[in-house]
């Protein structure tokens, strides 16, 4: 079969196409095939890759969100019952989640409790930042700091009670110690920011270490908490008085002014 005058015709002696023609046709076919293949690959793979990345993020976000919801629910139960009397089943019974759901997101009670405390303390370690940044005199800072201590005792006594419970449990529960030690250090830093700002406003140097200052203030806070949950409302007024009396003792005498020259 050959081509003649642009029309298909029969020939008794067909002429095979030249090698140049064959090679050119092959090149054209390969080029067309390559473009078509690349186009198909692009249309089939680019969009799913983007979608897959988004799909991967969504479950992770949902997983973290659900763990936070469980932590919020568990904190209420833990604050009422304490560490020893709370189980995963007890947490589930006092929440909207089933025991199976709680167990799916947390392997055991210890993992849940550590997560809960980290979750809560991460929000409260900045509680006194406004006291530090907004106070313009030493007396103003003392008043604001004492008022904030009273406010958090009134509003979040169960959470503070849980914290002291867990800190005691860490003496016996080795797996709790790392989390408790870390949280304790962040609370110490929080208190030290208040003390150093107070010293700056008073124009006096600090004479206590951050650990000593935290120990003093944390001690009277814990005593006040115990009195308050025992029904002694007057303990809050005592706390205010103690803060005003103890904070100045953390500072030394004003440094003498240097004479010119």
Secondary structure, 3 states (H helix, E strand, C coil): CEEECCEEECCCCCCCCCHHHHHHHHHHHHHHHHHHHHHHHHHHHHHHHHHHHHHHHHHHHHHHHHHHHHHHHHHHHHHHHCCCCCCHHHHHHCCCCCHHHHHHHCCCHHHHHHHHHHHHHHHHCCCCHHHHHHCCCHHHHHHHHHHHHHHHHHHHHHHHHHHHHHHHHCCCCHHHHHHHHHHHHHHHHHHHHHHHHHHHHHCCCECCCHHHHHHHHHHHHHHHHHHHHCCCCCHHHHHHHHHHHHHHHHECCCCCCCCCC
